Amino acid sequence: MKTKEADPRTGPFTVLDVGGTTLRVGSYTPATGRLSRVRRVPVEGKALHPDASVPELQERVVEQIVREVERHGAGAGGAPRAVGIAFAGPVTADGLVVAAPTVWGPRGAPLPLGARLGERLGVPVAVVNDLTAAAWRYAATEPEPFCLLTVSSGIGNKVFRGGDVLVDPAGHGGELGHWV
């Protein structure tokens, strides 16, 4: 008897929110819309390691994400079908973190986070700006257009209009703190 392969869109997926001070990891199941098994840890960025260089901080964050995804998968019975990451700072459509001043400082070099993690984890990895992820979450319940604003480790906003988050090809769209 031939078994039917599972639909990769059904999840569960491992999802992470990487901010300036905290990394959150959990499981998301699209069929139920539920987030479960959420864990919070300090992010291995400049707040914990103020004297580390940008390349050192970037490597620490990459290693921490890999560790958390693997730990989370082990607790859930295996590797995720895919990984989604909401990251603080401008992010291009292909997962390049353009800047992350709250994570590795204002002089940080771009990091191809999606590509690096995809290679390391062996599953599809999507990386978006943290407010872009939040705007998509609220798009299901809020009338358009709307603007989402946050004041946290950084300052940012996103505008959702015409069925999409307004972001230019370079990953910019409302990163107020990057212009101040």
Buried (B, 14 or more C-beta within 10 A) or exposed (E): EEEEEEEEEEBBBBBBBBBBBBBBBBBBEEEEEEEEEEEEEEBBBBBEEEEBEBEEBBBBBBEBBBEBBBBBBEEBEEBBBBBBBBBBBBBBEEBBBBBBBBBBBEEBEBBBBBBBBBEBBEBBBBBBBBBBBBBBEEBEEEEEEEEBEBEBBBBBBBBBEEEEBBBEEEBBBBBEBBEE
